[in-house]
Structure formats: structure tokens, C-alpha cells
Amino acid sequence: MSEAMENATVNTPAEKTEETKAEKFIRLGEYRINKAIDAISRIENLANRSSYDYTPEQVEAMFSVLESKVAEVKEKFAAVKVKESTVFSFGNKAE
């Protein structure tokens, strides 16, 4: 069993309540990014022409959706939600 899995199973509910938000982010971030890297690495196996047949369009479709999802998630981290004004104005003063 990996160290991350051991740590996840050893934690008791009391220990988790003492974990800060920053610590939780680091713990889950490392675990999830490593899982994503592993999953992406397995996509590389599909490039083996002796085992698979594919078109350039299929490859483009795969990477297009991956890149799109990464951009979407990255935007969530960068986005600072600006509260839109609910005040109405015609933009000019009446004369």
C-alpha cells in the first residue's frame, strides 16, 4: 500500500478535525495530482501503433478535451469572483 493510502486510512476523525485547510489542500493536492499524472501516463500506451490503430483526428479530439478540462480547472483557481453591481444607470445625467 502506498504511503498516501496508509496515511489516509490511519487518520482518525479526531486527527482530521485538527488538520488545517492548507494542510488538507497539500495532502489532497499531492494525492490527486499524482493520480492524474499516472492516468495521463497510461494514455501514452495508446500511442503504440503495433497495438492500436487511430487517426490524427482521434488524437486531436483526446488532447483537445484534456486541454480544455485543464484550462477549465486552472481558471477556477485564478478566478476571483467579482460581485457585479446591481445599481442601474443609463450612463448619462439628465439635462
C-alpha positions in Angstrom: 0.0 0.0 0.0 1.3 3.5 -0.8 2.3 5.9 1.9 -0.5 8.2 0.9 -3.1 5.4 1.2 -1.7 4.4 4.5 -1.9 8.0 5.8 -5.5 8.2 4.6 -6.5 5.0 6.4 -4.6 5.7 9.6 -6.2 9.2 10.2 -9.0 9.1 12.7 -11.8 11.6 12.7 -10.2 13.5 15.6 -7.0 13.9 13.6 -8.8 15.2 10.6 -10.6 17.9 12.6 -7.2 19.3 13.6 -5.9 19.4 10.0 -5.8 23.0 8.7 -7.3 23.9 5.3 -3.8 24.5 4.0 -2.6 21.1 5.2 -5.7 19.4 3.7 -5.1 21.2 0.4 -1.5 19.9 0.3 -2.4 16.4 1.3 -5.2 16.1 -1.2 -3.4 18.1 -3.9 -0.4 15.9 -3.9 -2.5 12.7 -3.9 -4.8 13.8 -6.7 -2.1 15.3 -8.9 -0.1 12.1 -8.6 -3.2 10.1 -9.6 -3.8 12.4 -12.6 -0.1 12.1 -13.7 -0.4 8.3 -13.5 -3.7 8.3 -15.5 -2.2 10.6 -18.2 0.9 8.5 -18.4 -1.3 5.5 -19.2 -2.7 7.4 -22.2 0.9 7.2 -23.6 0.4 3.5 -24.1 -2.2 4.2 -26.7 0.5 5.6 -29.0 1.8 2.1 -29.6 0.9 1.6 -33.3 1.6 -2.2 -33.0 -1.3 -2.5 -30.6 -3.7 0.3 -31.6 -5.0 1.9 -34.8 -6.1 5.6 -34.6 -6.5 8.7 -36.7 -4.9 12.1 -36.2 -8.5 13.4 -35.7 -9.0 10.9 -32.8 -5.7 12.0 -31.2 -6.6 15.7 -31.6 -10.1 15.0 -30.0 -8.5 13.3 -27.0 -6.0 16.1 -26.4 -8.5 18.8 -27.1 -10.8 17.6 -24.3 -7.9 17.1 -21.9 -6.5 20.6 -22.6 -10.0 22.1 -22.3 -10.6 20.4 -18.9 -7.2 21.5 -17.6 -7.9 25.1 -18.7 -11.3 25.0 -17.0 -9.9 23.8 -13.7 -7.0 26.2 -13.9 -9.5 29.1 -14.4 -11.3 28.1 -11.2 -8.0 28.7 -9.3 -7.3 32.0 -10.9 -10.9 33.4 -10.9 -11.6 36.0 -8.3 -15.4 36.4 -8.4 -16.2 40.0 -8.9 -19.5 40.9 -7.5 -21.5 42.6 -10.2 -23.1 45.9 -9.5 -26.9 45.7 -9.1 -27.2 49.5 -9.5 -28.9 50.6 -12.7 -27.8 53.6 -14.6 -28.5 55.0 -18.1 -24.9 56.1 -18.1 -25.6 59.8 -18.6 -27.2 62.5 -16.5 -30.5 64.1 -17.4 -30.1 67.7 -18.5 
